[in-house]
Amino acid sequence: MIISTRHIKDVVVFDIEGEMRLPLKPTETLHQLVKTQLDQGARKILFNFHDIKYIDSYGVGELVASYISIHDLGGKLKLTGVAGRLELLLKTTDIYKLFDPQPSEKAALKILADR
């Protein structure tokens, strides 16, 4: 999994690509990267999943842990690019509505800007 970050005004965008699965060797996790941004004062975060090829329960756990950390600090998390296996996992686990995936980055940024 490759994660890059960029800033659009006061929103931190995480572009995530590859496979979200338990790593074979220690690596920095999505949740750790989110916590670093939160420690630096970020409160609006967008996960861009357009280039995700696979996600397993570990990946869903990273999403939930990130959501909890953001929510506990009064922040907002939005998702975009949710399709395929990720969409199925979120709907099957009944947390799809919790993340409120948006059809485009532009739509997600608009919602985050309104908060």
C-alpha positions in Angstrom: 0.0 0.0 0.0 1.3 3.4 -0.9 -0.1 6.5 0.9 0.6 10.0 -0.1 -0.8 13.2 1.5 -1.7 16.5 0.1 -3.4 19.6 1.4 -6.4 21.4 -0.2 -7.0 24.4 2.0 -7.7 23.0 5.5 -8.4 19.4 4.3 -5.7 16.7 4.4 -6.2 14.3 1.5 -4.8 10.8 1.7 -4.4 9.2 -1.7 -4.3 5.5 -1.1 -3.3 2.9 -3.7 -2.5 -0.7 -3.9 -3.7 -3.2 -1.3 -4.9 -2.5 2.2 -3.9 -5.6 4.0 -1.9 -6.7 7.0 1.7 -5.8 6.1 4.3 -8.7 6.1 6.8 -6.4 7.8 6.4 -3.4 10.1 5.3 -0.2 8.2 3.6 3.0 9.0 -0.1 2.5 9.1 -2.9 4.7 7.7 -4.1 5.2 11.3 -0.6 6.3 12.4 -0.5 8.8 9.5 -3.9 10.1 10.5 -2.9 10.5 14.1 0.2 12.5 13.0 -2.0 14.9 11.0 -4.4 15.2 14.0 -1.4 16.0 16.3 -0.5 18.8 13.8 -4.0 20.3 14.1 -5.8 18.8 11.1 -9.5 18.1 11.6 -10.8 17.6 8.1 -9.6 14.5 6.4 -10.4 12.8 3.1 -9.4 9.3 2.1 -9.2 8.9 -1.7 -9.6 5.2 -2.6 -9.7 5.5 -6.4 -6.5 3.4 -6.7 -7.3 0.7 -4.1 -7.1 -2.8 -5.7 -7.8 -4.9 -2.6 -8.9 -4.5 1.0 -9.3 -7.0 3.8 -10.5 -6.8 7.4 -7.2 -5.3 8.5 -7.9 -2.4 6.1 -11.4 -2.0 7.4 -10.0 -1.9 10.9 -7.6 0.9 9.9 -10.6 2.9 8.6 -12.6 2.4 11.8 -9.6 3.3 14.0 -9.0 6.4 11.9 -12.7 7.4 12.1 -12.7 7.0 15.9 -9.5 9.1 16.3 -10.8 11.9 14.0 -14.3 11.9 15.5 -13.0 12.0 19.1 -11.3 15.3 18.3 -14.3 16.8 16.7 -13.0 16.2 13.2 -14.7 15.0 10.0 -13.7 12.2 7.7 -15.0 11.6 4.2 -14.3 8.9 1.6 -14.2 9.0 -2.1 -13.4 6.4 -4.7 -15.3 3.7 -2.8 -16.1 0.8 -5.2 -15.8 -2.9 -5.6 -14.6 -4.9 -2.6 -14.3 -1.9 -0.4 -17.9 -0.8 -1.0 -19.1 -4.4 -0.4 -17.1 -4.7 2.9 -18.5 -1.3 4.1 -22.0 -2.3 3.3 -21.7 -5.8 4.7 -20.3 -4.6 8.0 -23.1 -1.9 8.0 -20.6 1.0 8.4 -21.1 2.4 4.9 -23.4 5.2 6.2 -21.0 6.0 8.9 -18.3 7.0 6.3 -20.8 8.7 3.9 -18.7 8.0 0.8 -18.9 10.7 -1.9 -18.9 10.2 -5.6 -16.0 12.5 -6.3 -13.2 14.4 -4.5 -14.9 17.7 -5.4 -18.2 16.6 -3.7 -16.3 15.4 -0.6 -14.3 18.6 -0.3 -17.5 20.7 -0.6 -19.0 18.8 2.3 -15.9 19.2 4.4 -15.7 22.9 3.5 -19.2 23.5 4.8 -18.2 22.3 8.3 
